[in-house]
């Protein structure tokens, strides 16, 4: 059974064991030399006697039914929440990447692309990641906004130069990332209102963040600012701002109703 301390702790349970139980016999033998254990076992016996005398009425059937209904409702709510961003249609996987491409095409179209620029490879890789994430909105779900923000921050750290204090001007860069988020965010609104997409407000946040991430890829080719501070504040910061705006849009009552399974 263990030490006397263990026996004292479980004295009530030991007292409830059958008389011929080896653990009970061991405890009572030890109690002959341990008055504290003996007192604990005696209290356990009195507790068992009181429980034997007590009468418990079985709960009414109506009470049991109410408890069962509450448990079923809670289980259904948990299942619905788990499926919140998995109910979708093939249109989502097709239209979301197309909408995500709008921002980068506009940004690059205004300035052109020098395909001999070594930055094209990095920008293309980030854009491909954004497009894959947009197409996988339905199965990535709630973490999508966080993943896009992390990708934007990591990309800025990898390509940034200098220190954090070298921020410079960059409102135009910030606006470009937010404009890139507009098309996928609008597409998410349309798909949800037409019943092609179901989920919570984070669906909007994820769609907007992925759109901004695609815009960040295009900005990498066009923006002359290369300092780490500038990239984190105005480029990666645009992804954070887009996610926040998308989340706010998703909390609007008509869209919350449309996205609720």
N, C-alpha and C positions, 0 to 999 in steps of 0.2 A: 504493500500500500504506500509506503514511504515514511517520512519522518512524522514526529508528533505534530509538528506545525501543519503539515498537509492534512493530517487526520482532524485537527481542530477546525480547519477551514471547511472541510466537507463533513462535519459531524452530523448534520441533519440528514444528509444523504446516506451516511453509513448507518444511522439509526433506522432508516427505512428499509434496509436490506433484510433478507430472510435471516432467521436466527442462526441457521447452520452455514451461512455464507462465510467463506474463509477470511475475506477482508473485514467483515464485521467482527469475527472472533479475534482477529489480530488487533483491531482497534480497541476492543474491550479488554484484552489482555494488557495492552500498553496503558490503558486508563488506570489500571491498578497501581501503577507507579507514577501517574501523571494526573494530579487532581484537576488541573485546568481542562485536560481532555475529558476526564470523567464528567465534569460539570457541563461541558459542551455536548457530550453524548446524551446526558440527562435532559438537557433542553431540547435536543433533537427528538427524543422520545416523546416529550410533552407536546411538541409541535405535531408529531404524527398522530397523537391521540386526538388533538383538537381538529385536525383535518378529517379524521375518521368520523367525528361527531357532527361535523358541518354538513349541511344539506345544500346542494347546489341545484337549482332548477335549470333544466335545459333551456336554451334560448328559444324564443318563439320562432316559428317558421317564417313569419313576415320579417323579423329582424335579420335572420340569415339570408333571406332573399335580397334585402336592401344592401347588406354587406357584399353579397355576390355581385350585384349590379354595379356597385361602386368600384369593385376590383376590375370588373370587365371594362368599365368605362376608362379606368386608368390605363389598362393594358392597351386598349384601342388607341388612346391618345399617344402612348409611347410608340406604338407601331406606326401611326400616322406621321409622327414627327420624324421617325427614322426614315420613312419613305418620302419625306417632304421634297427632296430635290432629286428623286429618282423617277418621278412620273413625267415622262416627256414623250415627244414624237420624233420621228426621223427629221422633221423640218428643223428642229433645233440644231442637230448636228450639221446640217447643211447651211442654214442661214446665219448662224452665229459667226462662223469663220469669215463668211463673206462680209458681214457687217463690220467685223474687226479689221478687215483690210482697208476700209474706207479711209480712216485717218492716216495711216502710213502712205497710201497712194496720194492723198491730197498734199501731205507735207513734202514728199519727195517730188511730186509733180511740179511744185512751185519752184524748185531749185535744180532738179535734175540729179542724176546719180553718176558718179565717176566709178565705174566698175573695177578700175584698176586700184582704187583706194583699198588698202588692206583692212580697213574698218568694215567693209561690206560683209566679210565673213561673219564677224561677230554680230553685226546688226541683223544679218539674215538668220543666224541661229536663234537670236532672241525673238525675232518675228515668228519663226516657225514654232517656237515654244508657245508663244501667245496664241497662235492659231490652233494648235493642238489643244490648248487649255480651253479655248472658246468652244471647240467642237465637243469637248468632254465635260461641258458645264453640268450636264445631267448626272454624271456619275462621280465627278469630283466633289460637287456640292458645296457645302458651307466653307470648307478650307480654301476654296479657290481664291478669295480675296487676299487672304494671308499669304498664300503661295505666290501670288502676283507681286505683292508688296515686297516679299523676301527676294524674289528674282530681280526686281528693279533695284533694290538696295545692293544686292550682291554684284550685279552688273556694273553699277556705278563705282563700287569699291574697286573692282577689277580693272576698269579702264580709266579711272580718275587719276589725276596727277596733282602734286602739291598737297597743301594742307586743307583743313576744314574751314579755315578763316577766309580763304580766297573764294568768296561766293560770287561777287560781281552781279551784274544785271541779268535778269532771266525771267521776267514776267511773261515775255512772249513764249518762252519754252514751257512754262507752266500752263499757259493757255492752250498751247498746242497739244499737250497731253490730255487736257480736259476735253478739248474738241474731239480728239481721237476716241474718247470714251463715250461720246454722244451717240454715235451710230449703234454700237452694240447695246447700249442702255435702252435706246428707243426700240431696238429689235426685241429685247427682252420684254418690254412693256407690251408690244404687239402680240408676241407669242403667248404671253400669259393671259391676256384678255381674250384671245381666241381659243384658249384651252389647250395649247400645245406644250405648255410648261407649267409645272406645279412646284411650289417650294416656298420658303420663307423670304424675308427681306434680304438675307445674305445672297440670294440668287442675283439680285440687282447689283449688290456691292461687288460680287465676283465678276459679273459681266462688264461693269464699268472699269474695274481694275485691270482686267485683261485687255480692254480696248486701249487704256492709257499705256499699258506695257508695250503694246504694238506701236503706239505713237512714240514711245521712248526709243524703240529700235530705230525708227526713221530719224529721230532727232540726233541720234549718234552720228549720222552721216552729214547732217546739215548744220548742227550747232558748232560754232567756233570755240565755245567754252569747254575746257577740258579739266578744270580744277575739280578736285574731289568735292569741295564744298558746294560748288555750283551744281554738280550732277546730283548730289544727294538732296539739295534743297529744291531745285526747280525741275529736275527730271524724275528722280525717284519720289520726291515729294508730290509730284503730280499724280502718281499712281495712288498714293495714300489719300489725297484729296478726292480723286475720282471714286475710290471705294467708299469714302464717307458720303459723298453725294448720292451714289447708287443705293446705299443703305437707307438714306433718308427718303429717297423716292419710294423704296419698297415698303416703307411704313405708312404711306398714304392709304387711307381706308379702302378705296376701290381696288387698289392693287393687292392689298393684304387679302381681301376676300377672293380675288381671282387666283391668288397663289396658294390658298389654303386647300389641301386635298379634300 
